[in-house]
Amino acid sequence: MALPPLNQPRSTSHLALSCNYQVPDVDLKYTSNMKRSMPLAETMNGHLSTWPAFGAGQTILEKRKPCTAPDPRTLSNDRPATSISKPRFLEQLESYLRREQQSLDLTRGNVQELKLQPYREVFEYFIEDFKTYKPLLSSIKNEYEITLARQREQIRSLEPLKSMLVTVSEQCDQKIHAMREEERLEIRTLRKEKVALLRQIDKMKMDKTFLQTQVAKLQKELAKQYYHYRNESDARKLLISDMNEMKFQHEDAKRSRSQERTSEDPAVLSLALKMARTDLAQTQVELNTMKANYGDVVPRRDYESIEKKYSELLSKADVLQNDFDKLKKEHEVLLDLNKQLSQQRDAFCTNLAQLERSSTPRPHWGKCAEVLPGGYDNWITVSEGRNSDELVDVLLSELGSRILKESEFFEGKGKGESVAVHLRQEGQVKNLNLSKQDVVNLIREVWKEKVASDKEKDKRSRLPEFFIAFLQKKFDNAATAMEWSYTVHETCRMHRLDEFLHLFYCILMDEVDEDVYHGLVSLTSTLEKLLTQADTENKGTVTREQFSHALRSGFPLKSADQIQELIDTAELQLKTSEDSVAYRALFPEAEDWKSGHFMAILRSQHQAEKKQYLKDLRTELWTFTKVTVDELKTAFLAVDPDIGSKTMDNYVSQAFRIPQEQFETAEALELETILQQLQAGDIKRTEPPRQDMTGPLESLS
């Protein structure tokens, strides 16, 4: 038996089952006439083939139910076993399925639906062939198709919800970001208000103390005045009593004289006496009433005189109190100044004593020109503008270079824990006698590799460990790597005047934090990036106004004098006074910082700003001998109110050399120790310094 050709036109009428099921939309190439292309059946009277899936080409024993006759088509008298091959109908179905799958166009959309269609058609053939099981199989197929259609509808209904969920998620993220920004601004405002309120509280405390002093003084003066007024009242009462007594005596004398001159009628005298006694009683009542009402009254003339004196005394007291406060502040400042001057005097006396013991005649530095290479001209260039200490460094650098060239071996430092990692070696180490340029090139390579490694690991490693690991990887020999390590270390140590080499040495010895190097490199990269953006035509030149604007944008904390100094230095270095500035000539081609006077001034200003920042911190903490974590944070907020909490925690962690988790249990440290540890790091303020940040010496002057 053979299948009819499957490439004939077919209709979709036989793909629908007897139940009212809607046929899904599929490609028309798979909706052909199923009856015409249906494989021939190999069943007899509804009997299913018993061929197993694993029995192709194998010989197996026939298994039948008891009391049943074998199939006459498969019975063989020659052998007891039956050789069963794959049914012809199954082979035709599989062959048809393979052809249909090979003819699929998988580049079109809805690939899964296209792949399902051949299986659906094969299942239809299967159902049509087995008449006995057709209702059951059709019901099964119908339920599967209904379930698939329902799942498709649910997927279509959920697709808009997916896009809506993405949109809502983005809106929520934006709202959260905006709320965080508002909270950050509010926290910054509250910090500023807190500092202002603390200052206002201190001022009000001082005013309260002053007012309490005034009240106590006025109470004393009021008590004196009350005592004076009471004495005056008593004296007035005594005076009135004396006056009344003298008046009565005068009237009695006058009456007695009149009686002696005339002898009047006793009745008249009796009546006069009665009237006199009545007047006396009335006068006595009026007198007692006036004493009760006006006993404590002061004469207006005396009251006005005393009030005038009190006003004058009160104004004088205010003036004297203000003078006293000023004198007290000046006295405190003078005491602090006296203390500082005493310390300076003691230090000067000590230095003077040491100088007197070890003083020698001032050296004639011109003699060095005869010994050092380059002669007198080179010495004039090297020594110009340097003091004696810097000249000694020049001589030490030259002598150290000669000693390095003459010595063949270095003495190993040992392998103890106190020895730096890159110097842990016992015995003698060979001196490679590297030139200064070779050392500079190697250090540039070390910095380049370290920056790339730290960026890749997202974690900063310590320079000594990375340095020795880099040398071991570069030379693939531990002994050679240690020779390079010792030679580079000693070369950097001897060249104290070379800022690039000396900074590398200080970071290796853990005297300076690595952030200092990256901060200095950032100065150059930031300014160069801004100037490159301003150079729209990429000519390597910008106008003087663009150059000034780039300096102000890159360094907003610099003053106008510092910006002008950088502009003047750039023009002096480029030897031009035109409007254009060839900015590329100001930056070093290599990373050894030998680029001229402009970059030196830029780095010196950076160091000066750092020293001023530390000086402001010292001024804020000058009353403390030992400083705690909270006191240092308060000082940072007072000196730099806009400093971020993360930056401040990093500075405090560097000052106390502890992680942030140990802030609460940290012990107080000496002020000088904290300032020295901050000096070793890269700290900088976030806003320009306030103009009223003055210490006791500046306020006195």
C-alpha positions as CSV (number, residue, x, y, z in Angstrom):
1,M,0.0,0.0,0.0
2,A,1.2,3.5,-0.7
3,L,0.0,7.0,0.4
4,P,-1.5,9.2,-2.2
5,P,0.7,12.2,-3.1
6,L,0.6,14.7,-0.2
7,N,1.3,17.8,-2.4
8,Q,-2.2,17.7,-4.0
9,P,-4.6,20.5,-3.0
10,R,-6.4,19.9,0.2
11,S,-9.3,21.6,1.9
12,T,-9.8,22.2,5.6
13,S,-13.2,20.5,5.9
14,H,-11.8,17.4,7.5
15,L,-9.7,19.2,10.1
16,A,-12.8,20.1,12.1
17,L,-14.2,17.4,14.4
18,S,-17.9,16.4,14.7
19,C,-18.2,18.8,17.7
20,N,-18.6,22.5,17.0
21,Y,-14.9,23.4,17.3
22,Q,-13.4,26.4,15.5
23,V,-10.3,25.5,13.5
24,P,-7.4,27.9,14.4
25,D,-5.8,30.0,11.6
26,V,-2.9,28.1,10.0
27,D,-1.1,28.1,6.8
28,L,-3.2,27.0,3.8
29,K,-0.5,24.5,2.7
30,Y,-1.5,22.3,5.6
31,T,-5.2,22.5,5.2
32,S,-5.5,20.0,2.2
33,N,-8.0,17.3,1.5
34,M,-7.4,14.8,4.3
35,K,-9.4,12.0,2.8
36,R,-7.5,12.1,-0.4
37,S,-4.1,12.1,1.3
38,M,-5.0,9.9,4.3
39,P,-2.7,6.8,4.6
40,L,-4.2,3.4,4.1
41,A,-5.2,1.7,7.3
42,E,-3.8,-1.6,8.5
43,T,-6.6,-2.6,10.9
44,M,-9.1,-5.3,10.6
45,N,-12.4,-5.0,12.3
46,G,-11.1,-2.3,14.6
47,H,-8.2,-4.4,15.8
48,L,-5.1,-2.3,16.9
49,S,-1.7,-3.3,15.9
50,T,0.4,-4.8,18.7
51,W,3.7,-3.8,17.3
52,P,5.9,-2.2,20.0
53,A,7.8,1.0,19.5
54,F,11.1,-0.8,20.1
55,G,10.4,-3.9,18.0
56,A,11.4,-2.6,14.5
57,G,13.3,-5.3,12.8
58,Q,13.4,-7.6,15.9
59,T,12.0,-11.1,16.4
60,I,9.7,-11.5,19.4
61,L,7.4,-14.1,20.8
62,E,3.7,-13.6,20.1
63,K,1.6,-12.8,23.1
64,R,-2.1,-13.6,22.9
65,K,-4.9,-14.0,25.3
66,P,-5.9,-17.5,26.3
67,C,-8.6,-19.3,24.1
68,T,-7.9,-17.0,21.2
69,A,-6.8,-18.1,17.7
70,P,-3.7,-16.5,16.2
71,D,-4.0,-14.1,13.3
72,P,-4.0,-16.2,10.1
73,R,-2.0,-13.5,8.3
74,T,0.9,-13.7,10.7
75,L,0.8,-17.4,11.4
76,S,3.8,-19.4,10.2
77,N,4.2,-23.2,10.4
78,D,7.9,-23.2,9.7
79,R,9.1,-21.4,13.0
80,P,7.8,-21.0,16.5
81,A,8.6,-17.3,16.8
82,T,7.1,-14.4,14.8
83,S,9.2,-11.8,13.0
84,I,7.4,-8.5,13.4
85,S,8.3,-5.4,11.4
86,K,7.0,-1.8,11.8
87,P,3.4,-1.5,10.5
88,R,3.1,0.0,7.1
89,F,0.5,2.5,8.3
90,L,2.9,3.8,11.0
91,E,5.7,4.1,8.5
92,Q,3.5,6.1,6.1
93,L,2.4,8.4,9.0
94,E,6.0,9.0,10.0
95,S,7.1,9.6,6.4
96,Y,4.3,12.0,5.9
97,L,5.2,13.9,9.1
98,R,8.8,14.2,8.1
99,R,8.0,15.6,4.7
100,E,5.6,18.1,6.2
101,Q,8.1,19.3,8.7
102,Q,10.8,19.7,6.0
103,S,8.5,21.8,4.0
104,L,7.8,24.3,6.8
105,D,8.9,27.9,6.4
106,L,10.3,28.6,9.8
107,T,11.3,32.1,8.9
108,R,7.7,33.3,9.1
109,G,6.0,34.4,12.3
110,N,4.1,32.0,14.7
111,V,6.5,29.2,14.2
112,Q,5.1,27.0,16.9
113,E,1.7,27.1,15.3
114,L,3.2,26.0,12.0
115,K,5.1,23.1,13.6
116,L,1.9,21.9,15.4
117,Q,-0.2,21.7,12.2
118,P,1.5,18.5,10.7
119,Y,0.9,16.7,14.0
120,R,-2.7,17.9,14.0
121,E,-3.2,16.4,10.6
122,V,-1.5,13.1,11.5
123,F,-3.8,12.8,14.5
124,E,-6.8,13.5,12.2
125,Y,-5.6,10.5,10.0
126,F,-5.3,8.4,13.1
127,I,-8.8,9.3,14.3
128,E,-10.4,8.7,10.9
129,D,-8.8,5.3,10.5
130,F,-9.8,3.9,13.9
131,K,-13.6,4.1,13.7
132,T,-14.2,2.4,17.0
133,Y,-12.1,5.0,19.0
134,K,-13.0,8.0,16.9
135,P,-15.5,9.6,19.3
136,L,-13.2,9.3,22.2
137,L,-10.1,10.5,20.3
138,S,-12.1,13.3,18.8
139,S,-13.3,14.5,22.2
140,I,-9.7,14.4,23.5
141,K,-8.5,16.4,20.5
142,N,-11.3,18.8,20.9
143,E,-10.5,19.5,24.5
144,Y,-6.9,20.0,23.7
145,E,-7.7,22.5,21.0
146,I,-10.2,24.4,23.2
147,T,-7.6,24.5,26.0
148,L,-4.9,25.8,23.5
149,A,-7.3,28.5,22.2
150,R,-8.1,29.6,25.7
151,Q,-4.4,29.8,26.6
152,R,-3.8,31.9,23.5
153,E,-6.6,34.3,24.5
154,Q,-5.2,34.6,28.0
155,I,-1.7,35.4,26.6
156,R,-3.2,38.1,24.3
157,S,-5.0,39.6,27.2
158,L,-1.9,39.6,29.4
159,E,0.4,41.3,26.9
160,P,-1.0,44.8,27.5
161,L,-0.7,44.2,31.2
162,K,3.0,43.4,30.8
163,S,3.7,46.7,29.0
164,M,1.5,48.5,31.6
165,L,3.5,46.9,34.4
166,V,6.8,48.0,32.9
167,T,5.5,51.6,32.6
168,V,4.2,51.6,36.2
169,S,7.5,50.3,37.4
170,E,9.5,53.0,35.6
171,Q,7.1,55.7,37.0
172,C,7.6,54.3,40.6
173,D,11.4,54.3,40.1
174,Q,11.2,58.0,39.0
175,K,9.0,58.9,42.0
176,I,11.4,57.1,44.4
177,H,14.4,58.9,42.9
178,A,12.6,62.3,43.2
179,M,11.6,61.6,46.8
180,R,15.2,60.7,47.6
181,E,16.5,64.0,46.1
182,E,13.9,65.9,48.1
183,E,14.9,64.2,51.3
184,R,18.6,64.9,50.5
185,L,17.9,68.6,50.0
186,E,15.8,68.6,53.2
187,I,18.5,66.9,55.2
188,R,21.0,69.5,54.0
189,T,18.7,72.4,54.9
190,L,18.1,70.9,58.3
191,R,21.8,70.6,58.9
192,K,22.4,74.2,58.1
193,E,19.4,75.2,60.4
194,K,20.9,73.1,63.1
195,V,24.2,74.8,63.0
196,A,22.5,78.2,62.9
197,L,20.3,77.3,65.9
198,L,23.3,76.1,67.9
199,R,25.0,79.4,67.3
200,Q,21.8,81.3,68.3
201,I,21.6,79.2,71.5
202,D,25.2,80.0,72.4
203,K,24.4,83.7,71.8
204,M,21.2,83.6,73.9
205,K,23.1,81.9,76.7
206,M,25.6,84.7,76.8
207,D,22.8,87.3,76.7
208,K,21.1,85.5,79.6
209,T,24.3,85.5,81.7
210,F,24.7,89.3,81.0
211,L,21.1,90.0,81.9
212,Q,21.3,88.0,85.1
213,T,24.4,90.1,86.1
214,Q,22.5,93.3,85.4
215,V,19.4,92.1,87.4
216,A,21.6,91.3,90.4
217,K,23.3,94.7,90.2
218,L,19.9,96.5,89.9
219,Q,18.5,94.6,92.9
220,K,21.4,95.8,95.0
221,E,20.9,99.4,93.9
222,L,17.2,99.1,94.5
223,A,17.8,97.9,98.1
224,K,20.1,100.9,98.7
225,Q,17.5,103.3,97.3
226,Y,14.8,101.7,99.5
227,Y,16.9,102.1,102.6
228,H,17.5,105.8,101.7
229,Y,13.8,106.4,101.1
230,R,12.9,104.8,104.4
231,N,15.4,107.1,106.3
232,E,13.9,110.1,104.5
233,S,10.4,109.1,105.5
234,D,11.3,108.7,109.2
235,A,13.1,112.0,109.2
236,R,10.0,113.7,107.7
237,K,7.8,112.2,110.3
238,L,10.0,113.4,113.1
239,L,10.2,116.9,111.5
240,I,6.4,117.2,111.3
241,S,6.1,116.1,114.9
242,D,8.6,118.7,116.0
243,M,6.8,121.4,114.0
244,N,3.4,120.5,115.6
245,E,4.9,120.6,119.1
246,M,6.5,124.0,118.5
247,K,3.2,125.3,117.1
248,F,1.3,124.1,120.2
249,Q,4.0,125.7,122.5
250,H,3.7,128.9,120.6
251,E,-0.1,129.0,120.9
252,D,0.0,128.2,124.6
253,A,2.5,131.0,125.2
254,K,0.4,133.4,123.3
255,R,-2.7,132.3,125.1
256,S,-1.1,132.7,128.5
257,R,0.1,136.2,127.6
258,S,-3.3,137.2,126.5
259,Q,-4.8,135.9,129.7
260,E,-2.3,137.9,131.7
261,R,-3.2,141.1,129.9
262,T,-6.9,140.8,130.1
263,S,-9.2,139.1,132.5
264,E,-12.2,138.0,130.5
265,D,-15.5,136.5,131.5
266,P,-15.2,132.9,132.7
267,A,-18.2,131.9,130.6
268,V,-16.5,133.3,127.5
269,L,-13.3,131.6,128.4
270,S,-15.1,128.3,128.9
271,L,-16.8,128.6,125.5
272,A,-13.5,129.5,123.9
273,L,-11.9,126.6,125.5
274,K,-14.6,124.2,124.3
275,M,-14.3,125.5,120.7
276,A,-10.5,125.2,120.9
277,R,-10.8,121.6,122.0
278,T,-13.2,120.9,119.2
279,D,-10.8,122.4,116.6
280,L,-7.9,120.5,118.2
281,A,-9.7,117.2,117.9
282,Q,-10.6,118.0,114.3
283,T,-7.1,119.1,113.4
284,Q,-5.7,116.0,115.1
285,V,-8.0,113.7,113.0
286,E,-6.9,115.5,109.8
287,L,-3.3,115.3,110.8
288,N,-3.6,111.5,111.5
289,T,-5.4,111.1,108.1
290,M,-2.6,112.9,106.3
291,K,0.1,110.9,108.1
292,A,-1.6,107.7,107.1
293,N,-2.1,108.7,103.4
294,Y,1.2,110.6,102.8
295,G,3.5,108.9,105.2
296,D,5.6,107.2,102.4
297,V,5.2,110.0,99.8
298,V,8.5,111.6,98.5
299,P,8.5,115.1,97.4
300,R,8.3,115.5,93.6
301,R,11.5,117.5,93.5
302,D,13.4,114.7,95.3
303,Y,11.8,112.0,93.1
304,E,12.7,113.7,89.8
305,S,16.3,114.3,91.1
306,I,16.7,110.7,92.1
307,E,15.1,109.4,88.8
308,K,17.6,111.5,86.8
309,K,20.5,110.1,88.8
310,Y,19.2,106.5,88.3
311,S,19.0,107.0,84.5
312,E,22.5,108.3,84.3
313,L,23.8,105.5,86.5
314,L,22.0,102.9,84.3
315,S,23.4,104.3,81.1
316,K,26.9,104.3,82.6
317,A,26.4,100.7,83.8
318,D,25.5,99.7,80.2
319,V,28.5,101.4,78.8
320,L,30.8,99.9,81.5
321,Q,29.3,96.4,80.9
322,N,29.9,96.6,77.2
323,D,33.4,97.8,77.8
324,F,33.9,95.0,80.3
325,D,32.7,92.4,77.8
326,K,35.1,93.7,75.2
327,L,37.9,93.8,77.6
328,K,37.1,90.3,78.8
329,K,37.2,89.0,75.2
330,E,40.4,90.8,74.5
331,H,41.8,89.5,77.7
332,E,40.9,85.9,76.7
333,V,42.4,86.4,73.3
334,L,45.5,88.0,74.8
335,L,45.8,85.0,77.2
336,D,45.6,82.6,74.2
337,L,48.1,84.8,72.3
338,N,50.4,84.9,75.3
339,K,50.2,81.1,75.6
340,Q,51.0,80.7,71.9
341,L,53.8,83.2,72.1
342,S,55.1,81.5,75.2
343,Q,55.1,78.2,73.3
344,Q,56.8,79.8,70.3
345,R,59.3,81.5,72.6
346,D,60.1,78.2,74.3
347,A,60.5,76.6,70.9
348,F,62.7,79.4,69.7
349,C,64.8,79.3,72.8
350,T,65.2,75.5,72.4
351,N,66.1,76.0,68.7
352,L,68.5,78.8,69.7
353,A,70.2,76.7,72.3
354,Q,70.6,73.9,69.8
355,L,71.9,76.3,67.2
356,E,74.3,77.8,69.7
357,R,75.6,74.3,70.5
358,S,75.8,73.1,66.9
359,S,76.1,76.4,65.0
360,T,78.6,76.6,62.2
361,P,79.4,79.4,59.8
362,R,76.9,79.8,57.0
363,P,78.0,77.6,54.1
364,H,79.1,79.1,50.8
365,W,76.8,77.3,48.4
366,G,78.7,78.4,45.4
367,K,81.4,75.9,46.1
368,C,78.9,73.1,45.2
369,A,79.0,74.2,41.6
370,E,82.6,72.9,41.4
371,V,81.6,69.4,42.5
372,L,78.2,68.8,41.0
373,P,77.8,67.9,37.3
374,G,76.8,70.7,35.0
375,G,79.0,73.3,36.5
376,Y,78.1,76.8,37.7
377,D,75.2,77.3,35.2
378,N,73.5,74.1,36.2
379,W,73.9,75.0,40.0
380,I,72.4,78.4,39.5
381,T,69.4,76.8,37.7
382,V,68.9,74.2,40.4
383,S,69.4,76.5,43.5
384,E,67.4,79.5,42.3
385,G,64.7,80.4,44.8
386,R,65.5,77.6,47.2
387,N,66.3,77.9,50.9
388,S,69.1,76.1,52.8
389,D,67.0,73.1,53.6
390,E,66.0,72.6,50.0
391,L,69.6,73.1,48.9
392,V,70.6,70.3,51.3
393,D,67.9,68.1,49.6
394,V,69.5,68.9,46.3
395,L,72.9,67.9,47.6
396,L,71.5,64.7,49.2
397,S,69.8,63.8,45.9
398,E,73.0,64.2,44.0
399,L,75.0,62.3,46.7
400,G,72.4,59.6,46.8
401,S,72.5,59.1,43.1
402,R,76.3,58.7,43.2
403,I,76.1,56.3,46.1
404,L,73.5,54.2,44.2
405,K,75.8,54.1,41.2
406,E,78.8,53.1,43.3
407,S,77.2,50.4,45.4
408,E,76.8,47.0,43.9
409,F,74.5,45.4,46.5
410,F,71.8,46.4,48.9
411,E,71.4,44.9,52.4
412,G,68.2,43.0,52.7
413,K,65.7,44.3,55.3
414,G,64.7,40.8,56.5
415,K,61.3,39.1,56.3
416,G,59.7,40.4,59.5
417,E,56.1,41.7,59.7
418,S,57.4,45.2,60.3
419,V,59.2,45.2,56.9
420,A,57.3,46.4,53.8
421,V,56.1,43.5,51.5
422,H,58.2,44.6,48.6
423,L,61.4,44.7,50.7
424,R,61.1,41.3,52.5
425,Q,64.4,39.7,51.5
426,E,67.4,38.5,53.5
427,G,71.0,38.7,52.5
428,Q,72.3,41.0,49.8
429,V,70.3,42.2,46.8
430,K,72.0,43.2,43.6
431,N,71.8,46.9,42.5
432,L,70.7,47.1,38.9
433,N,71.9,50.7,38.6
434,L,68.8,51.8,36.7
435,S,68.6,55.3,35.3
436,K,66.0,57.8,36.6
437,Q,64.1,57.6,33.3
438,D,63.9,53.8,33.5
439,V,62.5,54.0,37.0
440,V,60.0,56.7,35.8
441,N,58.9,54.5,32.9
442,L,58.4,51.5,35.2
443,I,56.4,53.5,37.7
444,R,54.1,54.8,35.0
445,E,53.6,51.2,33.9
446,V,52.8,50.1,37.4
447,W,50.2,52.9,37.9
448,K,48.6,52.0,34.5
449,E,48.3,48.3,35.4
450,K,47.1,49.0,38.9
451,V,44.3,51.3,37.8
452,A,43.1,48.7,35.3
453,S,43.3,45.9,37.8
454,D,41.4,47.8,40.5
455,K,38.7,48.8,38.0
456,E,38.4,45.2,36.8
457,K,38.1,43.8,40.4
458,D,36.0,46.8,41.6
459,K,38.3,46.9,44.7
460,R,41.4,48.9,45.4
461,S,44.5,46.8,46.4
462,R,47.5,48.1,48.4
463,L,50.4,49.4,46.3
464,P,53.2,47.4,48.0
465,E,51.5,44.0,47.4
466,F,50.6,45.0,43.8
467,F,54.1,46.3,43.1
468,I,55.9,43.1,44.0
469,A,53.3,41.0,42.3
470,F,53.6,43.1,39.1
471,L,57.4,42.7,39.1
472,Q,57.2,38.9,39.7
473,K,54.7,38.7,36.8
474,K,56.8,40.9,34.5
475,F,60.1,39.2,35.0
476,D,58.9,35.7,35.9
477,N,61.7,35.4,38.5
478,A,61.4,36.2,42.2
479,A,65.1,37.1,42.6
480,T,65.0,39.5,39.6
481,A,61.7,41.0,40.8
482,M,63.3,41.7,44.3
483,E,66.3,43.3,42.6
484,W,64.1,45.7,40.7
485,S,62.0,46.3,43.8
486,Y,65.0,47.4,45.9
487,T,66.5,49.4,43.0
488,V,63.3,51.3,42.4
489,H,62.7,51.8,46.1
490,E,66.2,53.3,46.8
491,T,66.0,55.5,43.6
492,C,62.7,57.0,44.7
493,R,64.0,57.5,48.3
494,M,67.0,59.4,47.1
495,H,65.2,61.7,44.7
496,R,63.4,63.8,47.3
497,L,63.0,66.8,45.0
498,D,61.2,64.8,42.2
499,E,57.5,65.0,43.3
500,F,56.5,62.0,41.1
501,L,59.1,59.6,42.5
502,H,58.9,60.9,46.1
503,L,55.1,60.5,46.1
504,F,55.4,56.9,44.9
505,Y,58.0,56.2,47.7
506,C,55.7,57.7,50.3
507,I,52.7,55.6,49.1
508,L,54.9,52.5,49.1
509,M,55.9,53.2,52.8
510,D,52.3,53.9,53.8
511,E,53.1,57.5,54.7
512,V,50.6,58.9,52.2
513,D,47.3,57.5,51.0
514,E,46.9,56.4,47.4
515,D,44.0,58.9,46.9
516,V,46.6,61.7,47.0
517,Y,48.1,60.4,43.7
518,H,44.7,59.9,42.0
519,G,43.6,63.4,43.2
520,L,46.6,65.0,41.6
521,V,46.0,63.1,38.4
522,S,42.4,64.2,38.4
523,L,43.5,67.8,38.4
524,T,45.1,67.4,35.0
525,S,42.5,65.2,33.5
526,T,39.6,67.4,34.6
527,L,41.1,70.6,33.2
528,E,42.2,68.9,30.0
529,K,38.7,67.5,29.4
530,L,37.1,70.9,29.9
531,L,39.5,72.6,27.5
532,T,39.0,69.8,24.9
533,Q,35.3,70.4,25.1
534,A,35.8,74.1,24.6
535,D,38.0,73.4,21.6
536,T,35.2,72.6,19.1
537,E,37.4,72.8,16.1
538,N,40.1,70.5,17.6
539,K,42.9,72.9,16.8
540,G,44.6,72.6,20.2
541,T,43.9,76.3,21.0
542,V,41.2,78.1,22.9
543,T,40.6,81.8,23.5
544,R,41.7,83.5,26.7
545,E,38.0,83.8,27.8
546,Q,37.4,80.1,27.2
547,F,40.5,79.2,29.1
548,S,39.4,81.3,32.0
549,H,35.9,79.9,31.9
550,A,37.3,76.3,31.9
551,L,39.4,77.1,35.0
552,R,36.4,78.5,36.8
553,S,34.2,75.5,35.8
554,G,36.8,72.9,36.7
555,F,37.9,74.6,40.0
556,P,34.8,76.5,41.4
557,L,36.4,76.8,44.9
558,K,39.4,78.8,43.6
559,S,39.5,82.5,44.2
560,A,39.7,85.1,41.5
561,D,43.4,85.7,42.4
562,Q,44.2,82.0,42.0
563,I,42.5,81.9,38.6
564,Q,44.4,85.0,37.5
565,E,47.7,83.4,38.7
566,L,47.0,80.3,36.6
567,I,46.2,82.4,33.5
568,D,49.4,84.5,34.0
569,T,51.5,81.4,34.5
570,A,50.1,79.8,31.4
571,E,50.9,82.9,29.3
572,L,54.4,83.1,30.8
573,Q,55.0,79.4,30.1
574,L,53.7,79.6,26.5
575,K,55.5,83.0,26.0
576,T,52.5,84.5,24.4
577,S,50.2,87.5,25.1
578,E,47.7,86.8,22.3
579,D,44.1,86.0,22.8
580,S,44.5,82.3,21.9
581,V,46.1,79.8,24.4
582,A,47.7,76.6,23.1
583,Y,46.5,74.5,26.0
584,R,47.9,71.2,24.8
585,A,51.5,72.4,25.5
586,L,50.5,72.9,29.2
587,F,49.8,69.2,29.9
588,P,52.4,66.5,30.1
589,E,52.6,63.8,27.4
590,A,53.7,61.3,30.0
591,E,52.5,60.9,33.6
592,D,55.7,62.0,35.3
593,W,54.4,65.5,36.0
594,K,57.3,67.3,34.2
595,S,55.2,69.7,32.2
596,G,56.4,73.2,33.2
597,H,55.5,75.8,35.7
598,F,51.7,75.8,35.0
599,M,51.1,72.3,36.4
600,A,53.4,73.0,39.3
601,I,51.4,76.1,40.3
602,L,48.2,74.1,39.9
603,R,49.5,71.4,42.2
604,S,50.9,73.9,44.7
605,Q,47.5,75.7,44.9
606,H,45.9,72.3,45.5
607,Q,48.2,71.7,48.4
608,A,47.6,75.2,49.7
609,E,43.9,74.7,49.7
610,K,44.3,71.4,51.6
611,K,46.5,73.1,54.2
612,Q,43.9,75.9,54.6
613,Y,41.2,73.3,55.0
614,L,43.2,71.6,57.8
615,K,44.0,75.0,59.3
616,D,40.3,75.8,59.5
617,L,39.7,72.5,61.2
618,R,42.5,73.3,63.7
619,T,40.9,76.6,64.4
620,E,37.5,75.0,65.0
621,L,39.1,72.4,67.3
622,W,41.8,74.5,69.0
623,T,40.0,74.3,72.4
624,F,40.2,70.5,72.5
625,T,43.3,68.5,73.5
626,K,41.7,65.2,72.5
627,V,39.0,65.0,69.8
628,T,36.2,62.4,69.6
629,V,34.4,61.2,66.5
630,D,31.3,63.4,67.1
631,E,33.5,66.5,67.8
632,L,35.3,66.0,64.5
633,K,32.1,65.6,62.6
634,T,30.8,68.8,64.2
635,A,34.0,70.6,63.1
636,F,33.6,69.3,59.5
637,L,30.0,70.6,59.4
638,A,31.1,74.0,60.8
639,V,34.0,74.4,58.3
640,D,32.2,72.8,55.3
641,P,28.4,72.7,55.8
642,D,27.7,71.2,52.4
643,I,29.9,68.2,52.9
644,G,28.1,64.9,52.2
645,S,27.6,62.3,55.0
646,K,29.5,59.6,53.0
647,T,32.5,61.9,52.3
648,M,32.5,63.0,56.0
649,D,32.5,59.4,57.2
650,N,35.4,58.6,54.8
651,Y,37.4,61.5,56.3
652,V,36.6,60.5,59.9
653,S,37.5,56.9,59.1
654,Q,40.9,58.1,57.7
655,A,41.5,60.4,60.7
656,F,40.9,57.6,63.3
657,R,42.2,54.8,61.1
658,I,39.1,52.7,61.8
659,P,36.1,51.5,59.8
660,Q,32.8,53.2,60.0
661,E,31.2,50.4,62.1
662,Q,33.6,51.2,65.0
663,F,32.7,54.9,65.3
664,E,30.6,54.5,68.4
665,T,33.4,52.7,70.3
666,A,36.3,54.8,69.0
667,E,38.5,56.5,71.6
668,A,39.5,60.2,71.5
669,L,42.8,61.0,69.8
670,E,45.2,63.9,70.0
671,L,44.4,66.8,67.8
672,E,47.8,66.7,66.1
673,T,47.5,63.0,65.4
674,I,44.2,63.5,63.7
675,L,45.5,66.4,61.6
676,Q,48.6,64.4,60.6
677,Q,46.5,61.4,59.4
678,L,44.2,63.7,57.5
679,Q,47.3,65.4,55.9
680,A,48.3,62.0,54.6
681,G,45.0,61.6,52.7
682,D,43.3,63.4,49.8
683,I,40.8,65.8,51.6
684,K,39.2,68.8,50.0
685,R,36.3,71.1,50.9
686,T,33.0,71.1,48.9
687,E,32.2,74.8,49.2
688,P,34.3,78.0,49.3
689,P,35.6,78.9,52.8
690,R,33.6,81.4,54.8
691,Q,35.0,84.8,55.3
692,D,34.3,84.8,59.0
693,M,36.4,81.7,59.7
694,T,39.1,83.4,61.8
695,G,41.0,82.2,64.8
696,P,42.0,84.1,67.9
697,L,45.1,85.5,66.4
698,E,43.3,86.8,63.3
699,S,40.4,88.4,65.3
700,L,42.9,90.2,67.5
701,S,44.7,91.6,64.5
